[in-house]
Structures are given as C-alpha cells and as structure tokens.
Amino acid sequence: MLSLRTLVAPTLAVALTATAAFAQQPDAPGPGRGPGRGLGGFVQSTDPRVQNRTYHFADTNEELPYCVFVSSKVSKDKKAPLIISLHGLGIGPGFMCRGKALDLAEEGGYILAAPMGYNVGGWYGSPVITLDGRRGRGPAGPPPPANLAELSEKDVLNVLAMIRKEYKVDNDRTYLMGHSMGGAGALFLGSKHAKEWAAIAPIAPAAFRMNDTRADILKTIKTAGVPLFVTTGDADEAVPVSNTRLWADTMKELKLKGEYKEYPGVTHGPIIEAAMPDIFAFFKAHKK
C-alpha cells in the first residue's frame, strides 16, 4: 500500500488546481451552457430552475451565496428529502446545481442546496492543504481569514438550518454529498455531524490530509449508523484512484455499511455526472 508521503508529494499541486481549471471549461458538466460568473467570479448555476441566492453571514458581516433547487413535487403539506451538495476547489456552489443532479432531484422530489463554504477554497472545516483563496487569473486578492475552516463549516450548517426553516424537510432523509474538496468536506462533516445525515456520498474526495485519521473518521460514521457511498473514476488525474482506494479498503476493514464504486476511464470532473444516478439510487435506498 502506498504511503501518505508517496501519494501526497507529487500530486498536491495537481489535486488543488485541476478542479478549478475544469470548472472554467465551457464543456463542463451542466445543462449545455458555460458556467455563469457571479460575485467574486465563482460559478453560478445558469439553469432557470435554480435559485441563486445570498444570505447575511453575521460572523464576517458579508453576503454569502448559495443555490437551491426545489422539485415541483415538493409541497407544503409533505416532508421532502434534502441533499446538501459541496463544490470542489475554486468553483462555487452553482457548479453542483446543474446537470443530472437537477433532473434526478426533480424526479425524486428532492430539495437540493449547495452552500459556498465561505469561499471557493474553504474546505468545509476539513484539514486544508493550502489556505490560498486567490484562485484564477487576475490580481491576487486578500489572504483568507485565519479561521477559514471554522467559517466554511459554519456556512454549510447555516444553509442547512435555513433550508429546514423555509421548507418542510424530512430529517430522516437528509443527505450530504460533495466533489473533490467537497468530497473531503462530506467525509469531515459527515463524521463530525453524523446525526444530521441519512447517508453520505463523497465523489473523488480530495481527502489527502485526512488519510492518517481515516479510520477514526470512518468509525464515527459507522457508529452513527450512516451509510457511505464513495465514488471515483479510475482515470482521475487530480485525486489518484490509489488514494480513494485507501478509504475504500478501510471501509471494508471496518465493515462499514456502504459501497465503493470505480468508473472505468472516467476523470476528475466527469465523475460528477457519471456517478449521480448511482448516488441518487443509494440515497433513495437509505433513510434513518
């Protein structure tokens, strides 16, 4: 088995830049249009079914963005399942409010919400590889706050609370998924706040800095009885499949309830669309 040093040293730079580069490509997964750019240049959803919103984040006196999709099957008199979806590095919440996720959420009667995580490199509270929030072209912005991890985690929990307040959410069918940086966030928040989730689905999780503690993270998820579905493409150029297999091996050793699936020939960005039908099927099969 490869060591953490072997896995991390040659791949960190690639893992942290590939997602951002992919998000800027006009043929990125989505409804057939290039990504929209909103506050700060991050990706907004261009799908007319999606609400691109902001809310006041009192901790820093800022307006933070998030996006929400609500299936036409959602009604005031019936509890609806909810998915919190975490974006990858350098992208923004709108990148998770597009493509197959919306079609499947519509079909299944879901509410889908994607928070910012404070900024495009917040890591949702999980151990970070870098605190460089100045992604993309153009002049460098201000350095991120020292408590970025705390702010990023709190933003996710704020959005979860707001959606629960606004809609009649089924707390027994509230799910967490995320891609790349968001996959690491899904593992971290899935473990730390395990009682919130009916199932968790990390997609190509960039969980390099959590490799040494993966057994503890997964044990917490197992103890809480939360099923875990981990997916990746075996041609992933940003998060090597060998790293994700470390987590899959530990899941198997712990006899954790869940699944691990590799998609032949699929790379880092396209795994989102490739895995989405299986993720929704997994969520449908599990509730508290």
N, C-alpha and C positions, 0 to 999 in steps of 0.2 A: 504494500500500500504506500502511495506517495506521502511524503511528509508535508506538513503545513508550509515549511520553508520552500520546498520544491515547487509546490503549487502556486504560492503567492508571488515569489520574487519575479518570475518572468511575465506574469500575467496581470499585475495590478493596474498598470497604465492602460492596457487594452480594455480591461473589465470596466474601468471607470469612464472611458471615453466612447466606447462603441455604442452604447445605448443612446447617448446624446447625438452622436453622428447619425445613427439610424433614424432617430425621430425627425430629423430635418429632411430626410429623403421624401420626395413627393409620392413615391410609391410605397410608403409605409402603410401597414395595415390600417384600414379605415374604410369609409363609405365611398371611396373612389375619388376623393379630393385631397389636396395637400393640406397639411396641418395649418390651422389658423393661429395667428400670433396675437396674444393679448397683453395684459400687464406684465412688464418685465421680459417680454419676448417668449414666454413659455407657450406650450401648445394648448390651445383651446379646442374644444370639440366644434366641428363645423356641421354636425348633424342637427337638423332642425328639431329633432325630438328631444334634444338635450338642453337643459338649463345651465348656462354658465353663470355662476353666482359668486358673490363675495360676502363676507361677514366681518364684523369688527372683532379683531383679536386684541382683547384688553391688555394682555401681558406686555405687548410692544406698541400698543396704540396704532395698529395697522389694519388695513383691509386685506384679508387673505382670500384667495379664490378657491372654489371647489366646484364640481359639476355634479348634476343629478339627472338621472333618467328614471321616469316613473312609467311603468307599464300601463297601458289603457285598461288592464284588468284589475288594477288597484282601485279599491273602493273604501269609503269611509266606515262602512259597517263590517269590514272583514280584515283580519290581520294579514299583512303582506310580508313575504320574506324580503330580507335586505342583504345586499352584498356591499361591503366596503372594499374598494379596489385601490391599490397603491401603485403609483407610477414608478418608472425607472429614473436613473440619474440624468439630470439635465433636461427633462422633458416637461412635465407638468400634468395636472390632473386630467385635462381633456384627452390625453393620449389613451386613457383607459375607458373613456366614454365614447366608444366608436366601434364600428365593425360588428363582428359576430356577437360580441358581448351584449349589444343592444338588442339584436334580433332574438337572442336566446332569453334575455331578460323580459322582453315583450311577451314571448311565447309562454314563459313560466310565471308571469305575473309578479315579477320582482321590482323592487326599487334598487337602483344601483347608484352609489355615491362614491366619488373619488376626491379625496382631500389633497391639498398641496403638500402637507407635511412641512409647513412653514416656508421652505424654499425648495428649489429643484435639487438640492443636494443635502437634505436634512437627515436622511437615513432613518426617519421614524423612531428615533431613540436607540436604534441598534448601534453597536460599536462601529465607528466610522473609520474608513481607510484614509480619508482626507477631509479637511474642513474647507477646501477650496470651493466656494459657491460661485465663482466667477467664470462660468462656462460659456462657450460660444465665442463668436468674433466680437470685436469692438473693444472699447476701453475697459480695463479692469474695474469692477465695482468694489464697494466697501467690503472688508472682511466680514465673515459671518459672526454672529454673536458667540460668546464662549459657551453659552448654554443652549446651543443649537439643537442638540439631541433632545433635551427636555422640551423645547418649544415644538419640535417636529412631532414628538409623541403626543403632546397636548392638543395640537391641531387635529390630529386624527380622532382623538377622543371627543373633542368639541363637535366635529362634524357628525360623529355617531350620535351624540346626545341631541343635536339639533334635528336630525332626521327622525329620531324617535319621538321628539316633541311635536314635530309637524305632522307626521303620518302615524297611522295605526300599524306599528311594526310588530311582527311576530318575533319575540325574543328567543323563541325556540328554533327559529330558522334565520338566524343572523350569521352571516358568513364573512370570512376575510380571505382576500387573495391579493397577490402582488407580483410584479415582474421585476427581475434583476435586483436593483436596490430595493424595490418594493417587495421582492421575494424574501430578502433578508429581513425587511420590516415585518412581513407577515409571520415569519418564524419568531422574531423577537416579541412582537405584540401579541402573537398567538399564544406564546408561553406566558408572558407577564400578565396578560388579561384574559387568560384561558376561559374564565367563566362567561365571557361575552359571546363566545363563538360556538356555533353548532358544527362547524367544520372549517378547515384552513387549507388553502391551496397556493403554495409558493410556486412561481413559474421561473425557471432558470435562476434560482436565488443566488445573488452575489454575497454569500454569507462567509466570505473568507475569514473575517476577523472573529467569527463565532465558531470556527471549526474545532478549536480546543475545548469549547464548552458545549458542543452539540449534544452530548449525552445528557447533560443536565437540562438543556432546553427541551429536548425530546421527552425526557422523563416527566417533566412538568406537564407537557401536553398529554402524555399518556395517562398520568394520574388524574387529570381533569376529565378524561374520557372523550377528548376531542379528536375526531378522525382527521388524518392528514393526507393530502394528495399532492405529491411532488412531481412536477413535470419538467422535462428539458429536451432539447434537441441534441442528438449525438454529434452534430456538426457545429455546435455552439462555439463561436470564435472569441467570445468575450468572457463567458463563465465556463471554463472547461468541464466537459461532462465528468471527468475524473473527480472534480471537486463535489459535484452534486451526488455522485455515487457514494462519497463518504457518508453523506447524510442518509442515503438510502440503505447503506449497509448497517448503520446504527439503528435506523428504524426497524430493520429486520431482527437485529440482535435483541432489541428491547421488546420485540413482539408488539410494537405499536400498531394500533388499529389504523389502517390506511393503505395507500397504494403508492407505487413509484412507477412512472412510465416515461420511457425514452421514445422520441420520434425520429426515425431514421432520416438522415440528410437534412434535418431542419436546423437552421441557425438561430442566432440570439433574438433577433427581432420577430421573425415569422412564427416563433414558437407561441406567441400570444394567440394568434388566430388558430393555429393548429391544435392547441390544447383546449381551447374554450369549450367546444362541445362536450368533451370528457369532464371538464371541471363542473359544468352545469349539471351533467348527469350525476356526478359524485355528490354535489350539493343536494340535489333532489332526493337522493337516497339516504341522506342523513339529517336528522334533526335531534334536538336534545330529548 
